[in-house]
Amino acid sequence: MTQEQSIVAKGFYGEFGGSFVPDDLQEVLTSLAETFELYKNDSNFQEEFRYYLQEYVGRENPLTYAKNLTKKVGGAKIYLKREDLNHTGAHKINNAIGQILLARRMGATRIIAETGAGQHGVATATACAMFNIPCTVYMGKVDTERQALNVFRMELLGAEVIPVETGQGRLKDAVDAALADLMENHRNTFYLLGSAVGPYPYPEIVKYFQSIISEESKHQILKKEGKLPNAVVACVGGGSNAIGAFAHYLNEPAVRLIGAEPAEAASMTEGTPAVLHGFKCLTLLDENGDPKPTYSIAAGLDYPGAGPEHSYLKTTERAEYVTVTGEEALEAFQLLSKTEGIIPALESSHAVAGAIKLAKTLAPDDAIIVNLSGRGDKDVSQVFEMLKKKAF
């Protein structure tokens, strides 16, 4: 067992991670960890998971050379890993399919989830519809308003969407509500957590199912360029798409791993080690030591912390984390749309903005992979209003 495997096996990445929860919830998490360990390398489970990734999600998705964007920006070649082409329009479906297969093996009769931008909620509702399992999705009241289209999608798919009005009415508050539900209904309920956050074993589970992203991009870039990329760039809120995009490059030291986080919610850049939602990570804290209110134009990045492995990668300097303002993300949203005919999610636009900055510093023979974590259909009306008001 390598040192990294040993760290993960204990639920920690250096000092980060762990499971700081009440005893009743710990029993549920222990059962989940045991189920995951039992099935993650089981050939039948793997076969079923891969079947749905191919036949339902539509994988493998392309690694697209953004020729026009590259020419416009100058510098390194920019490649887009097209998670936006997945069924439901984002990377979230990879993890939703994997976790619901675990839930079925655990005998769960009800699924709950949290969502910020709504893409994880849509993915969960989609998987639950396919497997005919009741689904409840918690979503901050503010997010239900700015992502009304995704709320309708979830309800159309048969999910009950519960607006959370406590706190700021955003992603953190939705996670709080989902954890409270799990505490009360753990005997029949499976919490399908969408990001690489939360108490052990969730960060490891989400990374495992999302690592398909880098598994594919690694062999795709080798086929296209004959070498590994100089860098992989992904947006970071909770960090699920980023940890999936990084996973198969972690042991490739020549490949820079760059997380682009919103300047308005920059936990990797400005955070302090603290316990948040049952795990330890770099967290934005207020003067009282409580999680700090955050805001991002991208609802899926509006979180005061990030997954524990991101905190570990930051402090060990294996990965870099850069900030992108809302205005920069909005500019990248428009630029990719106009140059490539691809409308990215506002979350993904942070990664595009980070890649544009990076590309200008590299040579034309260099290559960057940007994880295009989702498509921007859900954001078009919001962007329209922002551009009309010139407000970010």
VMD Tcl script that draws the C-alpha trace (Angstrom):
set ca {
  {0.00 0.00 0.00}
  {1.37 3.40 -0.99}
  {1.42 6.32 1.42}
  {-1.40 8.00 -0.49}
  {-3.55 4.86 -0.33}
  {-2.86 4.58 3.39}
  {-4.00 8.17 3.94}
  {-7.20 7.66 1.96}
  {-7.94 4.35 3.69}
  {-8.17 6.21 7.00}
  {-10.46 8.83 5.53}
  {-7.80 11.52 5.66}
  {-5.68 13.38 3.15}
  {-2.92 14.65 5.41}
  {-4.76 16.60 8.11}
  {-7.87 17.02 5.96}
  {-10.94 14.84 5.65}
  {-12.17 12.50 8.35}
  {-15.67 12.00 9.69}
  {-16.78 14.36 12.45}
  {-20.41 13.34 12.85}
  {-22.79 12.03 15.55}
  {-22.63 8.31 16.38}
  {-25.94 7.47 14.66}
  {-24.77 9.04 11.41}
  {-21.36 7.39 11.74}
  {-23.05 3.97 11.70}
  {-24.68 4.89 8.39}
  {-21.38 6.13 6.95}
  {-19.53 3.03 8.11}
  {-22.08 0.86 6.35}
  {-21.70 2.96 3.21}
  {-17.89 2.68 3.37}
  {-18.11 -1.09 3.76}
  {-20.48 -1.36 0.79}
  {-18.24 0.82 -1.36}
  {-15.13 -1.20 -0.50}
  {-17.02 -4.41 -1.28}
  {-18.22 -3.34 -4.71}
  {-15.74 -0.83 -6.12}
  {-13.53 -3.57 -7.56}
  {-16.32 -6.12 -8.06}
  {-16.41 -7.13 -11.73}
  {-20.21 -7.29 -11.91}
  {-20.57 -3.85 -10.35}
  {-17.93 -2.43 -12.70}
  {-19.63 -3.99 -15.71}
  {-22.99 -2.49 -14.74}
  {-21.49 0.94 -14.05}
  {-19.61 0.98 -17.36}
  {-22.74 -0.21 -19.17}
  {-24.75 2.80 -17.98}
  {-21.88 5.19 -18.66}
  {-21.84 4.05 -22.27}
  {-25.48 3.35 -23.02}
  {-27.16 6.01 -20.87}
  {-24.64 8.78 -20.18}
  {-23.08 8.61 -23.65}
  {-19.42 8.10 -22.74}
  {-16.75 8.26 -23.93}
  {-17.20 11.97 -24.64}
  {-14.75 13.87 -26.88}
  {-11.59 15.78 -26.09}
  {-12.14 18.68 -28.49}
  {-9.33 20.89 -29.77}
  {-10.62 24.47 -29.41}
  {-8.83 25.68 -32.53}
  {-10.58 29.05 -32.84}
  {-10.23 29.89 -29.15}
  {-6.57 28.91 -29.26}
  {-5.97 31.17 -32.26}
  {-7.85 34.04 -30.61}
  {-5.98 33.74 -27.30}
  {-2.51 32.78 -28.54}
  {-0.05 30.48 -26.83}
  {-0.78 26.86 -25.90}
  {-3.34 24.62 -27.56}
  {-6.57 24.48 -25.57}
  {-8.46 21.19 -25.45}
  {-11.95 20.84 -23.97}
  {-12.98 17.67 -22.14}
  {-16.63 17.61 -23.12}
  {-18.57 16.71 -19.97}
  {-21.19 19.12 -21.32}
  {-22.13 16.44 -23.86}
  {-23.16 13.91 -21.21}
  {-26.83 13.08 -20.75}
  {-28.23 15.82 -18.45}
  {-25.48 18.19 -19.60}
  {-22.76 17.91 -16.95}
  {-20.28 15.64 -15.19}
  {-22.70 15.08 -12.29}
  {-24.41 12.10 -13.95}
  {-21.21 9.99 -13.67}
  {-21.38 10.04 -9.89}
  {-25.19 9.84 -9.72}
  {-25.19 6.57 -11.67}
  {-22.41 5.08 -9.55}
  {-23.95 6.02 -6.21}
  {-27.46 4.88 -7.11}
  {-26.03 1.47 -7.98}
  {-24.57 1.39 -4.45}
  {-27.90 2.55 -2.99}
  {-29.74 -0.32 -4.66}
  {-27.29 -2.82 -3.24}
  {-27.84 -1.32 0.21}
  {-31.61 -1.74 -0.10}
  {-32.42 1.98 0.04}
  {-36.01 2.85 -0.87}
  {-35.56 6.62 -0.95}
  {-32.86 8.93 -2.34}
  {-32.04 12.45 -1.16}
  {-29.56 14.94 -2.61}
  {-28.39 18.52 -2.34}
  {-27.82 20.81 -5.28}
  {-26.53 24.30 -5.99}
  {-26.62 24.98 -9.73}
  {-29.19 22.22 -10.08}
  {-27.11 19.93 -12.30}
  {-26.52 17.37 -9.54}
  {-30.19 17.53 -8.65}
  {-31.14 16.92 -12.27}
  {-28.66 14.04 -12.54}
  {-29.98 12.46 -9.33}
  {-33.61 12.89 -10.38}
  {-32.75 11.36 -13.75}
  {-31.11 8.29 -12.21}
  {-33.97 7.89 -9.73}
  {-36.53 8.05 -12.56}
  {-34.66 5.38 -14.48}
  {-34.45 3.07 -11.43}
  {-37.92 4.01 -10.13}
  {-36.78 5.23 -6.69}
  {-38.43 8.22 -4.94}
  {-36.20 11.30 -4.86}
  {-36.06 14.45 -2.74}
  {-33.67 17.28 -3.62}
  {-32.73 20.10 -1.25}
  {-31.84 23.39 -2.90}
  {-31.21 26.84 -1.44}
  {-34.13 29.22 -1.98}
  {-31.88 31.73 -3.74}
  {-30.59 29.02 -6.07}
  {-34.11 27.82 -6.92}
  {-34.82 31.30 -8.19}
  {-31.69 31.78 -10.30}
  {-31.82 28.17 -11.57}
  {-35.60 27.91 -12.08}
  {-35.21 25.89 -15.28}
  {-33.34 23.12 -13.46}
  {-35.98 23.13 -10.70}
  {-38.61 22.47 -13.37}
  {-36.46 19.72 -14.87}
  {-36.14 17.96 -11.51}
  {-39.88 18.17 -10.91}
  {-40.58 16.96 -14.45}
  {-38.41 13.93 -13.68}
  {-40.53 13.18 -10.61}
  {-38.34 14.62 -7.84}
  {-39.60 16.66 -4.92}
  {-37.58 19.87 -4.73}
  {-37.48 21.48 -1.28}
  {-36.34 25.12 -1.18}
  {-34.14 25.78 1.87}
  {-34.74 29.22 3.34}
  {-32.40 29.03 6.32}
  {-29.00 30.75 6.31}
  {-28.24 32.35 2.96}
  {-30.54 29.98 1.12}
  {-27.63 28.61 -0.91}
  {-25.63 25.40 -1.37}
  {-24.22 25.18 2.16}
  {-27.74 25.42 3.57}
  {-28.99 22.72 1.18}
  {-26.24 20.38 2.45}
  {-27.27 21.16 6.05}
  {-30.86 20.23 5.27}
  {-29.90 17.02 3.46}
  {-27.72 15.87 6.37}
  {-30.56 16.58 8.81}
  {-32.89 14.47 6.65}
  {-30.37 11.63 6.58}
  {-30.02 11.73 10.37}
  {-33.79 11.36 10.74}
  {-34.46 8.84 7.97}
  {-31.22 6.85 7.64}
  {-32.95 3.47 7.92}
  {-34.44 3.69 4.43}
  {-32.69 6.70 2.89}
  {-29.51 7.02 0.83}
  {-27.88 10.45 0.62}
  {-26.51 10.79 -2.92}
  {-23.95 13.52 -2.27}
  {-22.91 15.37 -5.38}
  {-19.51 16.86 -4.65}
  {-16.18 15.60 -3.31}
  {-17.01 16.95 0.14}
  {-18.57 15.65 3.34}
  {-17.46 13.04 5.85}
  {-15.61 9.89 4.81}
  {-16.29 7.92 2.60}
  {-18.06 10.47 0.35}
  {-14.96 12.29 -0.97}
  {-13.38 8.99 -1.98}
  {-16.61 7.69 -3.53}
  {-17.16 10.81 -5.62}
  {-13.55 10.85 -6.79}
  {-13.80 7.18 -7.76}
  {-16.85 7.67 -9.98}
  {-15.66 10.99 -11.45}
  {-12.16 9.71 -12.23}
  {-13.57 8.41 -15.51}
  {-13.01 12.00 -16.74}
  {-9.21 11.87 -16.45}
  {-9.07 8.19 -17.36}
  {-10.49 9.15 -20.75}
  {-8.70 12.48 -21.23}
  {-5.31 10.91 -20.53}
  {-5.48 8.37 -23.33}
  {-7.23 10.90 -25.61}
  {-4.49 13.53 -25.28}
  {-1.78 10.91 -25.79}
  {-3.51 9.88 -29.01}
  {-3.90 13.48 -30.22}
  {-0.61 15.01 -29.07}
  {1.63 12.02 -28.40}
  {2.38 13.42 -24.94}
  {0.73 14.40 -21.69}
  {-0.71 17.91 -21.32}
  {1.25 20.68 -19.67}
  {-1.72 21.39 -17.45}
  {-5.25 20.33 -16.58}
  {-7.60 23.13 -15.53}
  {-10.96 22.68 -13.82}
  {-13.33 24.86 -11.82}
  {-13.54 24.27 -8.07}
  {-16.48 24.77 -5.76}
  {-16.91 21.60 -3.77}
  {-14.51 20.05 -6.26}
  {-16.07 16.95 -7.85}
  {-15.33 17.72 -11.49}
  {-11.83 18.93 -10.63}
  {-10.84 15.89 -8.60}
  {-12.17 13.68 -11.40}
  {-10.21 15.68 -13.98}
  {-7.03 15.48 -11.87}
  {-7.22 11.87 -10.64}
  {-5.19 10.05 -13.31}
  {-2.58 12.81 -13.45}
  {-1.82 12.95 -9.71}
  {1.23 10.73 -10.19}
  {2.40 12.66 -13.27}
  {4.46 15.47 -11.69}
  {5.13 17.17 -15.03}
  {1.41 17.86 -15.44}
  {0.27 21.00 -13.63}
  {-3.10 20.65 -11.92}
  {-4.93 23.97 -11.67}
  {-8.20 24.62 -9.91}
  {-10.05 27.83 -10.85}
  {-12.23 29.07 -8.01}
  {-14.47 32.13 -7.80}
  {-12.69 35.14 -6.33}
  {-15.84 35.73 -4.29}
  {-15.66 32.27 -2.66}
  {-11.94 31.46 -2.71}
  {-11.59 28.82 0.00}
  {-8.42 27.31 -1.43}
  {-6.75 30.71 -1.66}
  {-8.01 32.33 1.53}
  {-9.35 29.47 3.66}
  {-8.31 28.23 7.10}
  {-8.35 24.56 8.23}
  {-11.70 23.91 9.93}
  {-14.46 21.31 10.18}
  {-17.34 21.88 7.75}
  {-20.22 19.46 7.20}
  {-18.48 16.67 9.08}
  {-15.03 16.89 7.44}
  {-11.94 19.07 7.74}
  {-10.94 21.31 4.86}
  {-9.73 24.79 4.03}
  {-12.76 26.89 4.91}
  {-13.71 30.53 4.63}
  {-14.49 31.68 8.18}
  {-15.98 34.87 9.57}
  {-14.75 36.77 12.63}
  {-16.65 34.35 14.89}
  {-15.03 31.26 13.36}
  {-18.22 30.24 11.53}
  {-18.44 29.43 7.79}
  {-18.41 32.74 5.97}
  {-21.29 33.79 3.70}
  {-20.22 33.41 0.07}
  {-21.50 34.43 -3.33}
  {-20.60 33.45 -6.88}
  {-22.42 34.09 -10.15}
  {-22.09 30.31 -10.57}
  {-24.42 28.66 -8.05}
  {-22.46 25.40 -8.18}
  {-19.31 27.14 -6.90}
  {-21.03 29.00 -4.07}
  {-19.56 27.03 -1.14}
  {-17.27 28.14 1.73}
  {-14.95 25.12 1.45}
  {-13.82 22.42 -0.97}
  {-13.15 18.71 -0.83}
  {-10.48 17.51 1.59}
  {-8.23 16.18 -1.15}
  {-8.15 19.62 -2.75}
  {-7.06 21.07 0.58}
  {-4.33 18.42 0.74}
  {-3.22 19.07 -2.85}
  {-3.10 22.80 -2.13}
  {-1.02 22.53 1.06}
  {1.38 19.99 -0.47}
  {1.64 22.19 -3.59}
  {0.77 19.33 -5.93}
  {-2.05 21.46 -7.32}
  {-2.40 25.19 -7.84}
  {-5.57 27.17 -7.19}
  {-6.24 30.49 -8.90}
  {-9.08 32.94 -8.51}
  {-11.38 34.09 -11.28}
  {-13.77 36.99 -10.86}
  {-17.38 36.86 -11.93}
  {-16.66 39.37 -14.66}
  {-13.78 37.26 -16.01}
  {-15.98 34.14 -16.02}
  {-18.71 36.01 -17.84}
  {-16.22 37.18 -20.48}
  {-15.00 33.60 -20.94}
  {-18.63 32.41 -21.20}
  {-19.16 34.78 -24.13}
  {-15.77 34.17 -25.77}
  {-16.10 30.39 -25.91}
  {-19.65 30.74 -27.21}
  {-18.57 33.09 -30.01}
  {-15.34 31.32 -31.03}
  {-16.36 27.66 -30.79}
  {-20.16 27.59 -30.80}
  {-20.07 25.98 -27.34}
  {-22.01 27.66 -24.52}
  {-20.36 26.63 -21.23}
  {-21.88 26.56 -17.77}
  {-20.93 29.55 -15.63}
  {-19.07 27.12 -13.37}
  {-17.03 25.82 -16.32}
  {-16.48 29.39 -17.51}
  {-14.23 29.92 -14.49}
  {-12.00 27.10 -15.77}
  {-12.07 28.51 -19.30}
  {-11.01 31.92 -17.94}
  {-8.17 30.31 -15.99}
  {-7.01 28.39 -19.05}
  {-7.04 31.51 -21.21}
  {-4.71 33.26 -18.77}
  {-2.43 30.23 -18.64}
  {-2.34 29.61 -22.39}
  {-0.89 33.06 -23.02}
  {2.15 32.19 -20.89}
  {2.95 28.93 -22.73}
  {4.38 27.97 -26.11}
  {2.31 27.00 -29.17}
  {3.47 23.38 -28.89}
  {2.18 23.12 -25.33}
  {-1.29 21.79 -24.53}
  {-3.87 22.48 -21.85}
  {-6.93 20.38 -21.03}
  {-9.90 22.32 -19.70}
  {-12.59 20.25 -18.06}
  {-15.79 21.66 -19.52}
  {-17.86 20.39 -16.62}
  {-21.26 21.41 -17.98}
  {-23.22 23.23 -20.63}
  {-24.67 26.68 -20.17}
  {-28.33 26.17 -21.10}
  {-29.26 26.57 -17.43}
  {-27.43 29.91 -17.24}
  {-28.54 31.67 -20.42}
  {-31.44 33.57 -18.88}
  {-29.30 34.55 -15.87}
  {-26.49 35.78 -18.12}
  {-29.00 37.67 -20.24}
  {-30.20 39.55 -17.17}
  {-26.64 40.20 -15.94}
  {-25.52 41.58 -19.28}
  {-28.66 43.70 -19.52}
  {-28.02 45.17 -16.07}
  {-24.21 45.13 -16.36}
  {-24.14 43.61 -12.86}
  {-22.09 40.64 -11.66}
}
mol new
graphics top color blue
foreach p $ca { graphics top sphere $p radius 0.5 }
foreach p [lrange $ca 0 end-1] q [lrange $ca 1 end] { graphics top cylinder $p $q radius 0.2 }
display resetview
